[in-house]
Amino acid sequence: MDRRHFLGAAGALAACGAGAQSLLGKPEPITIVVGFPPGGGTDLIARLLARELTGVWNTPIVIENRAGAASTIAASQVARQPADGRTLLLAHINSHGIAPGLFPQLGYSADRDFTPIAMIGQTPMMLLCTPTQKARTLSAIIELCRQNPGKVTFGSAGTGSAQHLALEELKARARIEVLHVPYKGSSPMLTDLMGGQIQYAFEGMTGSTPHLKGGRLIAVAQTRAKRSASYPSVPTVAEQGYPGFDAGIWFALVAPAQLPQVLVERMNADVNKVLARHEIEVKLAEYGAEDGGGSAKALDDFMKAERRRWVKLIQDAKITPDS
């Protein structure tokens, strides 16, 4: 351990023994970088986490929104920061699961440039359509696609997005061809879906919920292996003839590589305590985020498995950033 890491670890140990002292020994802010604009699901989860950890760590926590390029801009920035605990990243499936297999010249290594801290939550995507669509069950949609190969339109938040890869997974499993319509983000895609310019789309539960509650869209299926507690009546894709189908969105707290182990353990323990609070569980459930917490090692194993599966799908489907 070099001198900088030793001093960081020493400061953290001192903080562990003094409840009134800040996490890092000084009241300087900690920054959590978010790869999406303010107001979106990832940003809301980051702000909820920051609010709770501010009190636990007795340290101001600032949210910095670095939107763009499917959250890889934010990841690139954090990868270059010192491993002193001052800068953290709310990693996303896009930045740490999909992008490593999609962009050959990515400006960071998801394996080597980050220290996993804790899983924050996993949320399903919803297969959506308007109430005016005639095919409003998964089996009916699959049949429609088989009768009209390459003509049924599915929107996504962009080529290589989590929404796009959920579609590619369905195409591979159901052996169908559709017309993929990529957008620059979820907002314009949802606008066109509700306006009838496209027929179907996958979208994260957080972004879907306001439109589902308002009756503008209906949920045909959800994409995690189990039903979300917030949508117990919406069946999973797996339940509807495609066992093992699992294509959720996830959020995790990570730091630059070589964060001292004593800080990893302290941060992991504190995040787990926060996530176990009933009011936080309830709030995260509103955003569709479940199954957070666990060890840093479990998070590391999970993210590596995600990268392996999405790399294979990207290669099998011949997806490129320009496709």
Secondary structure by P-SEA (a helix, b strand, c coil): ccaaaaaaaaaaaaaaacccccccccccbbbbbbccccccaaaaaaaaaaaaacccccbbbbbbbbccccaaaaaaaaaaccccccccccccccccccccccccccccccccccccccccbbbbbbbccccccccccaaaaaaaaaaccccbbbbccccccaaaaaaaaaaaaabbbbbbbbcccaaaaaaaaaaccccccccccccaaaaaaaccccccccccccccccccccccccccccccbbbbbbbbbbccccccaaaaaaaaaaaaaaaacaaaaaaaaaaccccccccaaaaaaaaaaaaaaaaaaaaaacccccc
